[in-house]
């Protein structure tokens, strides 16, 4: 979990923490998880981020978009 004291309630702020969390997570050991489950884990780990708190469905959509955009799938 990151310190969200400088986080903002917008998709850009969320995208920054999501990208970093996705890269830091050692999902190689957890290959049994689907991308959906991995996203859920990151959202849960960062649930105090303002964008996740106020727009959880939109945060999940942004996360999926980031995976496609950055070809992290």
N, C-alpha and C positions, 0 to 999 in steps of 0.2 A: 504494500500500500504506500502510496506517495503522499507527501504533504500537499494538501490542496488549498493552502492559505492564499496562494496567488492564482487560484483557478477561477475561471469565469463561467457563467452560465451560457456558454455558446459552443457550437460544434467545433470551432477551431481549437479552443482550449481543450476540449475533450479529445480531439484527434491527436493532439500532441502527447497526451498521457497514454492514449490507447496504443499508438505506434511504439512508444518506448516500452510499455508493459508487454506487448506482443513479442518484441525482440528479446526482452530480458527473460521472459518465461522459458523454462526449459521443457517445452512441450515434446521434445524428442523422447523423453522417458514416458510420456503419456500419449503415445500415438493412438491409443484406443479411443481417445476423445475426438469427437467430431469438431469441426470448426465452430459450430453453434455452441457446443459445450465449452470450448475454449473461450469464446466471446463471453459467455455467461460467467465464467470464472473471473475474467478480467473485470467485468462489470461489478461483480460481487466484491472483489478485492478493492475496488475504487468507488464503492457505493456512496462515499461522502463527497464526491466531485459534484459541484452544483448542477451540471448538465445532466448527469445520471439521475440525481435526486428529482429534478423537475421535469425531465423528459426521457424517462427510461426507454420507451419504445423508439424514440427518435435516436437515442444514443446507440441502441442496437443496430438500427439502420445505418447510421454513420460508420459503425464498426465493420459491418459487412461491406460497405462501400470502400472503406480503407483497404480491406483485404483484396478486393478486386483491383482497385486503383494501383496499389503497390505490388500486386502479384505475390502476395504473401500466403495465398491459399495452398 
